[in-house]
């Protein structure tokens, strides 16, 4: 298979990146690398650094926030849930 054919296949199979939420399109987006790999997956034997999870949220009232790192993302999810309950 040629290099361009492989690249086209990867582009076709990869999901489009999800945009961060905005006040016009409120919500929460959390992105984290998968932790589990299948036992037959040869990629698990290579040393790879894990990417830190990220999150972004927005509310119709104009509240926006972003976070990077596991603890910060968990705190953002909690604060967004509390904000939504108080904002309605």
C-alpha positions as MATLAB code, in Angstrom:
seq = 'XXXXXXXXXXXXXXXXXXXXXXXXXXXXXXXXXXXXXXXXXXXXXXXXXXXXXXXXXXXXXXXXXXXXXXXXXXXXXXXXXXXXXXXX';
ca = [
       0.000    0.000    0.000;
       1.406    3.384   -0.899;
       2.059    6.085    1.667;
      -0.651    8.361    0.302;
      -3.191    5.549    0.363;
      -2.376    4.885    4.026;
      -2.639    8.578    4.874;
      -5.983    8.836    3.085;
      -7.221    5.805    5.014;
      -6.147    7.350    8.314;
      -7.835   10.633    7.445;
     -11.014    8.796    6.502;
     -11.117    6.681    9.679;
     -10.180    9.402   12.150;
     -13.112   11.249   13.690;
     -13.177   14.998   13.186;
     -11.890   16.952   16.177;
     -14.678   18.175   18.398;
     -14.728   21.931   18.908;
     -14.814   23.460   22.350;
     -18.288   24.404   23.582;
     -19.355   28.048   23.285;
     -22.216   29.999   24.878;
     -24.028   29.585   21.540;
     -23.447   25.798   21.748;
     -23.192   25.076   25.485;
     -21.974   21.848   26.984;
     -18.859   20.117   28.223;
     -16.114   18.392   26.220;
     -13.685   16.016   27.913;
     -10.819   14.476   25.986;
      -8.616   11.766   27.488;
      -6.286    9.153   26.052;
      -7.446    5.550   26.446;
      -5.876    3.687   29.343;
      -6.626    0.083   28.368;
      -4.977   -1.566   25.395;
      -5.828   -5.001   24.052;
      -3.289   -7.700   24.998;
      -2.532   -8.343   21.302;
      -1.896   -4.666   20.580;
       1.805   -4.353   19.847;
       1.749   -0.594   20.447;
       1.417   -1.220   24.187;
       4.991   -2.497   24.288;
       6.440    0.796   23.107;
       7.268    3.495   25.604;
       4.749    6.249   25.037;
       4.010    9.190   27.238;
       0.332    9.596   27.999;
      -1.281   12.860   27.082;
      -2.961   14.760   29.869;
      -6.761   14.853   29.753;
      -8.304   18.185   28.800;
     -11.772   19.648   29.213;
     -13.710   22.732   28.215;
     -17.195   23.850   29.158;
     -19.556   26.701   28.363;
     -22.985   27.815   29.526;
     -25.612   29.962   27.793;
     -25.091   32.665   30.441;
     -21.506   33.216   29.238;
     -19.654   31.080   31.805;
     -16.682   29.291   30.201;
     -13.784   27.329   31.665;
     -10.986   24.993   30.582;
      -8.835   22.466   32.440;
      -5.794   20.276   31.817;
      -4.810   17.286   33.963;
      -6.864   14.570   35.630;
      -7.609   16.405   38.888;
      -8.371   19.703   37.142;
     -10.722   17.981   34.665;
     -12.576   16.247   37.511;
     -12.898   19.575   39.341;
     -14.154   21.284   36.166;
     -16.804   18.601   35.641;
     -18.001   19.052   39.232;
     -18.051   22.850   39.024;
     -19.887   22.750   35.680;
     -22.513   20.420   37.149;
     -22.967   22.773   40.129;
     -23.107   25.819   37.827;
     -25.789   24.252   35.636;
     -27.905   23.464   38.705;
     -27.607   27.065   39.968;
     -27.891   28.753   36.557;
     -31.238   27.280   35.492;
];
